[in-house]
């Protein structure tokens, strides 16, 4: 368990990071996630 993340995001679930970069919290931003995944795929 990452204690730092627990302290930062305990009440913010869900929190989504992709490759160490913050994407969203409280609700999944599907469009943003899809865009970031496509960008990774195209590299």
PDBQT receptor file of N, H, CA, C and O in Angstrom, charges set to zero:
ATOM      1  N   UNK A   1       0.846  -1.174   0.000  1.00  0.00    +0.000 N 
ATOM      2  CA  UNK A   1       0.000   0.000   0.000  1.00  0.00    +0.000 C 
ATOM      3  C   UNK A   1       0.892   1.239   0.000  1.00  0.00    +0.000 C 
ATOM      4  O   UNK A   1       1.904   1.283   0.700  1.00  0.00    +0.000 OA
ATOM      5  N   UNK A   2       0.516   2.232  -0.779  1.00  0.00    +0.000 N 
ATOM      6  H   UNK A   2      -0.306   2.196  -1.348  1.00  0.00    +0.000 HD
ATOM      7  CA  UNK A   2       1.243   3.483  -0.836  1.00  0.00    +0.000 C 
ATOM      8  C   UNK A   2       0.611   4.460   0.156  1.00  0.00    +0.000 C 
ATOM      9  O   UNK A   2      -0.471   4.993  -0.089  1.00  0.00    +0.000 OA
ATOM     10  N   UNK A   3       1.294   4.686   1.271  1.00  0.00    +0.000 N 
ATOM     11  H   UNK A   3       2.173   4.253   1.470  1.00  0.00    +0.000 HD
ATOM     12  CA  UNK A   3       0.758   5.511   2.353  1.00  0.00    +0.000 C 
ATOM     13  C   UNK A   3       0.565   6.953   1.886  1.00  0.00    +0.000 C 
ATOM     14  O   UNK A   3      -0.406   7.600   2.278  1.00  0.00    +0.000 OA
ATOM     15  N   UNK A   4       1.461   7.457   1.067  1.00  0.00    +0.000 N 
ATOM     16  H   UNK A   4       2.250   6.931   0.749  1.00  0.00    +0.000 HD
ATOM     17  CA  UNK A   4       1.331   8.828   0.566  1.00  0.00    +0.000 C 
ATOM     18  C   UNK A   4       0.026   8.979  -0.216  1.00  0.00    +0.000 C 
ATOM     19  O   UNK A   4      -0.724   9.932  -0.003  1.00  0.00    +0.000 OA
ATOM     20  N   UNK A   5      -0.238   8.042  -1.113  1.00  0.00    +0.000 N 
ATOM     21  H   UNK A   5       0.371   7.268  -1.286  1.00  0.00    +0.000 HD
ATOM     22  CA  UNK A   5      -1.463   8.115  -1.917  1.00  0.00    +0.000 C 
ATOM     23  C   UNK A   5      -2.698   7.947  -1.037  1.00  0.00    +0.000 C 
ATOM     24  O   UNK A   5      -3.723   8.589  -1.268  1.00  0.00    +0.000 OA
ATOM     25  N   UNK A   6      -2.599   7.086  -0.033  1.00  0.00    +0.000 N 
ATOM     26  H   UNK A   6      -1.767   6.565   0.154  1.00  0.00    +0.000 HD
ATOM     27  CA  UNK A   6      -3.720   6.907   0.887  1.00  0.00    +0.000 C 
ATOM     28  C   UNK A   6      -4.043   8.222   1.584  1.00  0.00    +0.000 C 
ATOM     29  O   UNK A   6      -5.211   8.591   1.708  1.00  0.00    +0.000 OA
ATOM     30  N   UNK A   7      -3.021   8.924   2.036  1.00  0.00    +0.000 N 
ATOM     31  H   UNK A   7      -2.072   8.625   1.935  1.00  0.00    +0.000 HD
ATOM     32  CA  UNK A   7      -3.245  10.211   2.702  1.00  0.00    +0.000 C 
ATOM     33  C   UNK A   7      -3.818  11.244   1.745  1.00  0.00    +0.000 C 
ATOM     34  O   UNK A   7      -4.697  12.018   2.123  1.00  0.00    +0.000 OA
ATOM     35  N   UNK A   8      -3.333  11.265   0.518  1.00  0.00    +0.000 N 
ATOM     36  H   UNK A   8      -2.619  10.636   0.211  1.00  0.00    +0.000 HD
ATOM     37  CA  UNK A   8      -3.780  12.252  -0.464  1.00  0.00    +0.000 C 
ATOM     38  C   UNK A   8      -5.187  11.987  -0.993  1.00  0.00    +0.000 C 
ATOM     39  O   UNK A   8      -5.961  12.920  -1.205  1.00  0.00    +0.000 OA
ATOM     40  N   UNK A   9      -5.513  10.721  -1.205  1.00  0.00    +0.000 N 
ATOM     41  H   UNK A   9      -4.885   9.963  -1.032  1.00  0.00    +0.000 HD
ATOM     42  CA  UNK A   9      -6.729  10.380  -1.950  1.00  0.00    +0.000 C 
ATOM     43  C   UNK A   9      -7.731   9.512  -1.203  1.00  0.00    +0.000 C 
ATOM     44  O   UNK A   9      -8.623   8.935  -1.825  1.00  0.00    +0.000 OA
ATOM     45  N   UNK A  10      -7.607   9.408   0.085  1.00  0.00    +0.000 N 
ATOM     46  H   UNK A  10      -6.882   9.876   0.590  1.00  0.00    +0.000 HD
ATOM     47  CA  UNK A  10      -8.460   8.520   0.875  1.00  0.00    +0.000 C 
ATOM     48  C   UNK A  10      -9.944   8.694   0.556  1.00  0.00    +0.000 C 
ATOM     49  O   UNK A  10     -10.669   7.705   0.440  1.00  0.00    +0.000 OA
ATOM     50  N   UNK A  11     -10.402   9.935   0.415  1.00  0.00    +0.000 N 
ATOM     51  H   UNK A  11      -9.813  10.738   0.510  1.00  0.00    +0.000 HD
ATOM     52  CA  UNK A  11     -11.824  10.201   0.208  1.00  0.00    +0.000 C 
ATOM     53  C   UNK A  11     -12.135  10.615  -1.228  1.00  0.00    +0.000 C 
ATOM     54  O   UNK A  11     -13.219  11.129  -1.502  1.00  0.00    +0.000 OA
ATOM     55  N   UNK A  12     -11.209  10.398  -2.130  1.00  0.00    +0.000 N 
ATOM     56  H   UNK A  12     -10.328   9.980  -1.907  1.00  0.00    +0.000 HD
ATOM     57  CA  UNK A  12     -11.337  10.848  -3.511  1.00  0.00    +0.000 C 
ATOM     58  C   UNK A  12     -11.549   9.702  -4.503  1.00  0.00    +0.000 C 
ATOM     59  O   UNK A  12     -11.435   9.915  -5.710  1.00  0.00    +0.000 OA
ATOM     60  N   UNK A  13     -11.846   8.525  -4.038  1.00  0.00    +0.000 N 
ATOM     61  H   UNK A  13     -11.939   8.352  -3.057  1.00  0.00    +0.000 HD
ATOM     62  CA  UNK A  13     -11.921   7.331  -4.864  1.00  0.00    +0.000 C 
ATOM     63  C   UNK A  13     -13.056   7.426  -5.866  1.00  0.00    +0.000 C 
ATOM     64  O   UNK A  13     -14.133   7.883  -5.484  1.00  0.00    +0.000 OA
ATOM     65  N   UNK A  14     -12.898   7.037  -7.097  1.00  0.00    +0.000 N 
ATOM     66  H   UNK A  14     -12.022   6.666  -7.408  1.00  0.00    +0.000 HD
ATOM     67  CA  UNK A  14     -11.671   6.531  -7.696  1.00  0.00    +0.000 C 
ATOM     68  C   UNK A  14     -10.758   7.667  -8.152  1.00  0.00    +0.000 C 
ATOM     69  O   UNK A  14     -11.214   8.756  -8.501  1.00  0.00    +0.000 OA
ATOM     70  N   UNK A  15      -9.468   7.383  -8.139  1.00  0.00    +0.000 N 
ATOM     71  H   UNK A  15      -9.097   6.499  -7.856  1.00  0.00    +0.000 HD
ATOM     72  CA  UNK A  15      -8.451   8.277  -8.671  1.00  0.00    +0.000 C 
ATOM     73  C   UNK A  15      -7.712   7.488  -9.739  1.00  0.00    +0.000 C 
ATOM     74  O   UNK A  15      -7.292   6.356  -9.497  1.00  0.00    +0.000 OA
ATOM     75  N   UNK A  16      -7.550   8.074 -10.916  1.00  0.00    +0.000 N 
ATOM     76  H   UNK A  16      -7.891   8.993 -11.113  1.00  0.00    +0.000 HD
ATOM     77  CA  UNK A  16      -6.926   7.360 -12.030  1.00  0.00    +0.000 C 
ATOM     78  C   UNK A  16      -5.635   8.056 -12.432  1.00  0.00    +0.000 C 
ATOM     79  O   UNK A  16      -5.617   9.252 -12.723  1.00  0.00    +0.000 OA
ATOM     80  N   UNK A  17      -4.547   7.277 -12.441  1.00  0.00    +0.000 N 
ATOM     81  H   UNK A  17      -4.561   6.305 -12.204  1.00  0.00    +0.000 HD
ATOM     82  CA  UNK A  17      -3.255   7.709 -12.941  1.00  0.00    +0.000 C 
ATOM     83  C   UNK A  17      -2.891   6.799 -14.102  1.00  0.00    +0.000 C 
ATOM     84  O   UNK A  17      -3.210   5.611 -14.082  1.00  0.00    +0.000 OA
ATOM     85  N   UNK A  18      -2.234   7.341 -15.103  1.00  0.00    +0.000 N 
ATOM     86  H   UNK A  18      -1.975   8.307 -15.119  1.00  0.00    +0.000 HD
ATOM     87  CA  UNK A  18      -1.761   6.554 -16.233  1.00  0.00    +0.000 C 
ATOM     88  C   UNK A  18      -0.312   6.937 -16.481  1.00  0.00    +0.000 C 
ATOM     89  O   UNK A  18      -0.007   8.097 -16.759  1.00  0.00    +0.000 OA
ATOM     90  N   UNK A  19       0.571   5.969 -16.381  1.00  0.00    +0.000 N 
ATOM     91  H   UNK A  19       0.323   5.027 -16.156  1.00  0.00    +0.000 HD
ATOM     92  CA  UNK A  19       2.015   6.222 -16.507  1.00  0.00    +0.000 C 
ATOM     93  C   UNK A  19       2.472   7.300 -15.535  1.00  0.00    +0.000 C 
ATOM     94  O   UNK A  19       3.301   8.138 -15.887  1.00  0.00    +0.000 OA
ATOM     95  N   UNK A  20       1.941   7.287 -14.320  1.00  0.00    +0.000 N 
ATOM     96  H   UNK A  20       1.266   6.606 -14.034  1.00  0.00    +0.000 HD
ATOM     97  CA  UNK A  20       2.346   8.237 -13.300  1.00  0.00    +0.000 C 
ATOM     98  C   UNK A  20       1.739   9.618 -13.439  1.00  0.00    +0.000 C 
ATOM     99  O   UNK A  20       2.072  10.512 -12.662  1.00  0.00    +0.000 OA
ATOM    100  N   UNK A  21       0.858   9.819 -14.407  1.00  0.00    +0.000 N 
ATOM    101  H   UNK A  21       0.587   9.092 -15.039  1.00  0.00    +0.000 HD
ATOM    102  CA  UNK A  21       0.236  11.118 -14.631  1.00  0.00    +0.000 C 
ATOM    103  C   UNK A  21      -1.221  11.072 -14.183  1.00  0.00    +0.000 C 
ATOM    104  O   UNK A  21      -1.967  10.165 -14.552  1.00  0.00    +0.000 OA
ATOM    105  N   UNK A  22      -1.613  12.058 -13.384  1.00  0.00    +0.000 N 
ATOM    106  H   UNK A  22      -1.006  12.795 -13.084  1.00  0.00    +0.000 HD
ATOM    107  CA  UNK A  22      -2.984  12.148 -12.891  1.00  0.00    +0.000 C 
ATOM    108  C   UNK A  22      -3.940  12.395 -14.050  1.00  0.00    +0.000 C 
ATOM    109  O   UNK A  22      -3.691  13.257 -14.893  1.00  0.00    +0.000 OA
ATOM    110  N   UNK A  23      -5.040  11.636 -14.094  1.00  0.00    +0.000 N 
ATOM    111  H   UNK A  23      -5.242  10.936 -13.410  1.00  0.00    +0.000 HD
ATOM    112  CA  UNK A  23      -6.060  11.840 -15.122  1.00  0.00    +0.000 C 
ATOM    113  C   UNK A  23      -7.364  12.380 -14.549  1.00  0.00    +0.000 C 
ATOM    114  O   UNK A  23      -7.893  13.367 -15.061  1.00  0.00    +0.000 OA
ATOM    115  N   UNK A  24      -7.892  11.762 -13.509  1.00  0.00    +0.000 N 
ATOM    116  H   UNK A  24      -7.463  10.960 -13.094  1.00  0.00    +0.000 HD
ATOM    117  CA  UNK A  24      -9.175  12.195 -12.990  1.00  0.00    +0.000 C 
ATOM    118  C   UNK A  24      -9.426  11.569 -11.623  1.00  0.00    +0.000 C 
ATOM    119  O   UNK A  24      -8.740  10.638 -11.201  1.00  0.00    +0.000 OA
ATOM    120  N   UNK A  25     -10.453  12.128 -10.936  1.00  0.00    +0.000 N 
ATOM    121  H   UNK A  25     -11.010  12.884 -11.279  1.00  0.00    +0.000 HD
ATOM    122  CA  UNK A  25     -10.882  11.540  -9.665  1.00  0.00    +0.000 C 
ATOM    123  C   UNK A  25     -12.381  11.741  -9.517  1.00  0.00    +0.000 C 
ATOM    124  O   UNK A  25     -12.977  12.583 -10.189  1.00  0.00    +0.000 OA
ATOM    125  N   UNK A  26     -12.972  10.975  -8.649  1.00  0.00    +0.000 N 
ATOM    126  H   UNK A  26     -12.488  10.291  -8.103  1.00  0.00    +0.000 HD
ATOM    127  CA  UNK A  26     -14.413  10.967  -8.342  1.00  0.00    +0.000 C 
ATOM    128  C   UNK A  26     -15.231  10.276  -9.429  1.00  0.00    +0.000 C 
ATOM    129  O   UNK A  26     -16.149   9.517  -9.118  1.00  0.00    +0.000 OA
ATOM    130  N   UNK A  27     -14.916  10.526 -10.686  1.00  0.00    +0.000 N 
ATOM    131  H   UNK A  27     -14.170  11.143 -10.938  1.00  0.00    +0.000 HD
ATOM    132  CA  UNK A  27     -15.638   9.903 -11.797  1.00  0.00    +0.000 C 
ATOM    133  C   UNK A  27     -14.642   9.679 -12.931  1.00  0.00    +0.000 C 
ATOM    134  O   UNK A  27     -13.731  10.480 -13.138  1.00  0.00    +0.000 OA
ATOM    135  N   UNK A  28     -14.822   8.614 -13.638  1.00  0.00    +0.000 N 
ATOM    136  H   UNK A  28     -15.562   7.963 -13.469  1.00  0.00    +0.000 HD
ATOM    137  CA  UNK A  28     -13.931   8.289 -14.742  1.00  0.00    +0.000 C 
ATOM    138  C   UNK A  28     -14.227   9.198 -15.929  1.00  0.00    +0.000 C 
ATOM    139  O   UNK A  28     -15.362   9.274 -16.399  1.00  0.00    +0.000 OA
ATOM    140  N   UNK A  29     -13.199   9.882 -16.403  1.00  0.00    +0.000 N 
ATOM    141  H   UNK A  29     -12.277   9.820 -16.021  1.00  0.00    +0.000 HD
ATOM    142  CA  UNK A  29     -13.316  10.697 -17.611  1.00  0.00    +0.000 C 
ATOM    143  C   UNK A  29     -12.942   9.788 -18.777  1.00  0.00    +0.000 C 
ATOM    144  O   UNK A  29     -11.777   9.702 -19.164  1.00  0.00    +0.000 OA
ATOM    145  N   UNK A  30     -13.938   9.117 -19.327  1.00  0.00    +0.000 N 
ATOM    146  H   UNK A  30     -14.885   9.187 -19.013  1.00  0.00    +0.000 HD
ATOM    147  CA  UNK A  30     -13.708   8.108 -20.360  1.00  0.00    +0.000 C 
ATOM    148  C   UNK A  30     -13.046   8.685 -21.604  1.00  0.00    +0.000 C 
ATOM    149  O   UNK A  30     -12.161   8.055 -22.184  1.00  0.00    +0.000 OA
ATOM    150  N   UNK A  31     -13.464   9.869 -22.015  1.00  0.00    +0.000 N 
ATOM    151  H   UNK A  31     -14.183  10.380 -21.544  1.00  0.00    +0.000 HD
ATOM    152  CA  UNK A  31     -12.901  10.489 -23.209  1.00  0.00    +0.000 C 
ATOM    153  C   UNK A  31     -11.419  10.789 -23.009  1.00  0.00    +0.000 C 
ATOM    154  O   UNK A  31     -10.606  10.495 -23.885  1.00  0.00    +0.000 OA
ATOM    155  N   UNK A  32     -11.068  11.359 -21.892  1.00  0.00    +0.000 N 
ATOM    156  H   UNK A  32     -11.728  11.598 -21.180  1.00  0.00    +0.000 HD
ATOM    157  CA  UNK A  32      -9.668  11.657 -21.601  1.00  0.00    +0.000 C 
ATOM    158  C   UNK A  32      -8.845  10.379 -21.539  1.00  0.00    +0.000 C 
ATOM    159  O   UNK A  32      -7.750  10.322 -22.100  1.00  0.00    +0.000 OA
ATOM    160  N   UNK A  33      -9.351   9.366 -20.873  1.00  0.00    +0.000 N 
ATOM    161  H   UNK A  33     -10.240   9.412 -20.417  1.00  0.00    +0.000 HD
ATOM    162  CA  UNK A  33      -8.641   8.095 -20.779  1.00  0.00    +0.000 C 
ATOM    163  C   UNK A  33      -8.430   7.492 -22.163  1.00  0.00    +0.000 C 
ATOM    164  O   UNK A  33      -7.334   7.029 -22.477  1.00  0.00    +0.000 OA
ATOM    165  N   UNK A  34      -9.460   7.496 -22.980  1.00  0.00    +0.000 N 
ATOM    166  H   UNK A  34     -10.351   7.872 -22.724  1.00  0.00    +0.000 HD
ATOM    167  CA  UNK A  34      -9.338   6.961 -24.336  1.00  0.00    +0.000 C 
ATOM    168  C   UNK A  34      -8.304   7.739 -25.143  1.00  0.00    +0.000 C 
ATOM    169  O   UNK A  34      -7.506   7.139 -25.863  1.00  0.00    +0.000 OA
ATOM    170  N   UNK A  35      -8.306   9.054 -25.035  1.00  0.00    +0.000 N 
ATOM    171  H   UNK A  35      -8.954   9.542 -24.450  1.00  0.00    +0.000 HD
ATOM    172  CA  UNK A  35      -7.332   9.879 -25.757  1.00  0.00    +0.000 C 
ATOM    173  C   UNK A  35      -5.909   9.557 -25.328  1.00  0.00    +0.000 C 
ATOM    174  O   UNK A  35      -5.017   9.418 -26.165  1.00  0.00    +0.000 OA
ATOM    175  N   UNK A  36      -5.698   9.438 -24.025  1.00  0.00    +0.000 N 
ATOM    176  H   UNK A  36      -6.422   9.551 -23.344  1.00  0.00    +0.000 HD
ATOM    177  CA  UNK A  36      -4.350   9.157 -23.512  1.00  0.00    +0.000 C 
ATOM    178  C   UNK A  36      -3.884   7.766 -23.918  1.00  0.00    +0.000 C 
ATOM    179  O   UNK A  36      -2.712   7.576 -24.243  1.00  0.00    +0.000 OA
ATOM    180  N   UNK A  37      -4.791   6.789 -23.901  1.00  0.00    +0.000 N 
ATOM    181  H   UNK A  37      -5.743   6.943 -23.637  1.00  0.00    +0.000 HD
ATOM    182  CA  UNK A  37      -4.426   5.434 -24.302  1.00  0.00    +0.000 C 
ATOM    183  C   UNK A  37      -4.071   5.386 -25.786  1.00  0.00    +0.000 C 
ATOM    184  O   UNK A  37      -3.125   4.701 -26.175  1.00  0.00    +0.000 OA
ATOM    185  N   UNK A  38      -4.818   6.102 -26.609  1.00  0.00    +0.000 N 
ATOM    186  H   UNK A  38      -5.587   6.658 -26.293  1.00  0.00    +0.000 HD
ATOM    187  CA  UNK A  38      -4.518   6.156 -28.049  1.00  0.00    +0.000 C 
ATOM    188  C   UNK A  38      -3.178   6.826 -28.295  1.00  0.00    +0.000 C 
ATOM    189  O   UNK A  38      -2.424   6.402 -29.170  1.00  0.00    +0.000 OA
ATOM    190  N   UNK A  39      -2.872   7.874 -27.528  1.00  0.00    +0.000 N 
ATOM    191  H   UNK A  39      -3.485   8.218 -26.817  1.00  0.00    +0.000 HD
ATOM    192  CA  UNK A  39      -1.594   8.562 -27.676  1.00  0.00    +0.000 C 
ATOM    193  C   UNK A  39      -0.439   7.617 -27.328  1.00  0.00    +0.000 C 
ATOM    194  O   UNK A  39       0.589   7.617 -28.005  1.00  0.00    +0.000 OA
ATOM    195  N   UNK A  40      -0.608   6.821 -26.282  1.00  0.00    +0.000 N 
ATOM    196  H   UNK A  40      -1.443   6.821 -25.732  1.00  0.00    +0.000 HD
ATOM    197  CA  UNK A  40       0.416   5.849 -25.914  1.00  0.00    +0.000 C 
ATOM    198  C   UNK A  40       0.568   4.791 -26.988  1.00  0.00    +0.000 C 
ATOM    199  O   UNK A  40       1.681   4.393 -27.333  1.00  0.00    +0.000 OA
ATOM    200  N   UNK A  41      -0.561   4.340 -27.513  1.00  0.00    +0.000 N 
ATOM    201  H   UNK A  41      -1.465   4.663 -27.233  1.00  0.00    +0.000 HD
ATOM    202  CA  UNK A  41      -0.554   3.302 -28.560  1.00  0.00    +0.000 C 
ATOM    203  C   UNK A  41       0.150   3.796 -29.807  1.00  0.00    +0.000 C 
ATOM    204  O   UNK A  41       0.832   3.016 -30.472  1.00  0.00    +0.000 OA
ATOM    205  N   UNK A  42       0.006   5.069 -30.143  1.00  0.00    +0.000 N 
ATOM    206  H   UNK A  42      -0.548   5.702 -29.603  1.00  0.00    +0.000 HD
ATOM    207  CA  UNK A  42       0.581   5.629 -31.369  1.00  0.00    +0.000 C 
ATOM    208  C   UNK A  42       2.046   5.991 -31.247  1.00  0.00    +0.000 C 
ATOM    209  O   UNK A  42       2.660   6.360 -32.249  1.00  0.00    +0.000 OA
ATOM    210  N   UNK A  43       2.623   5.904 -30.086  1.00  0.00    +0.000 N 
ATOM    211  H   UNK A  43       2.124   5.604 -29.273  1.00  0.00    +0.000 HD
ATOM    212  CA  UNK A  43       4.049   6.219 -29.918  1.00  0.00    +0.000 C 
ATOM    213  C   UNK A  43       4.923   5.199 -30.557  1.00  0.00    +0.000 C 
ATOM    214  O   UNK A  43       6.147   5.317 -30.507  1.00  0.00    +0.000 OA
TER     215      UNK A  43
